[in-house]
Amino acid sequence: MSPPEDLRQHAPATQRNREPILEVLRRVLPASGTVLEVASGTGEHAVFFAPRLSPRKWLPSDSNPQMLASIAAWRTHQPADNLYPPLALNVCTPVWSVEKGASPEWLNYGDFETSPLVAIVSINMIHIAPWEACLGLMAGANRILPSGGILYLYGPFKQSGQHTSPSNAAFDESLRASNPDWGVRDLDDVLTVASAQNLTLVEAYQMPANNLSVVFQQVRGNPHPQRE
């Protein structure tokens, strides 16, 4: 009998950026609850972050069946008690599958009653997707996050309409050559959309390789969740 196929995918960037991202997440995430990772990709971030961010629970998701299979394979290879199985989720839909009653899959995540969703993490998504994905992400965060909940974005951004480095400009050009609907987003545009969805900028952290960690907070009610 041949060995089972290894469905794990690999993204070299995850090895380079996971430690700096983890440092920021430890600083900004609420101390407990469930973190929804949107567009988890290969799943390498999920299996790295989950055990290091316990007692928080980590819920990976993606819209690509191949990536969902990779996440599940990584979870089998590197299990963690606080790492959920991956959820199929498309941020552009008006109701996300993670929302209560939206899909039968929600029943697999019953701990949301005791460990509610308190944060959304999206790493390297909004520039490798149509602008509608950013709009959908912000709208979903507005619907789902509680007062004081955190939305964390990571990736390259233009600032005041300008690229912050030649490498980001070249990356933007390559993205738009692959798909004209993709591209490095201007931080001001992202902030405008976030503000319209009751999300206020907490801080933007400079990261390696000309990336930013951009942290938003749901402004309804108490604006300051407990943190580490």
Secondary structure, 3 states (H helix, E strand, C coil): CCCCCCCCCCCHHHHHHHHHHHHHHHHHCECCCEEEEECCCCCHHHHHHHHHCCCCEEEEEECCHHHHHHHHHHHHHCCCCCECCCEECCCCCCCCCCCCCCCHHHHHHHHHHCCCEEEEEEECCCCCCCHHHHHHHHHHHHHHCCCCCEEEEEECEEECCECCCHHHHHHHHHHHHHCCCCCCEEHHHHHHHHHHCCEEEEEEEEEHHHEEEEEEEECCCCCCCCEC
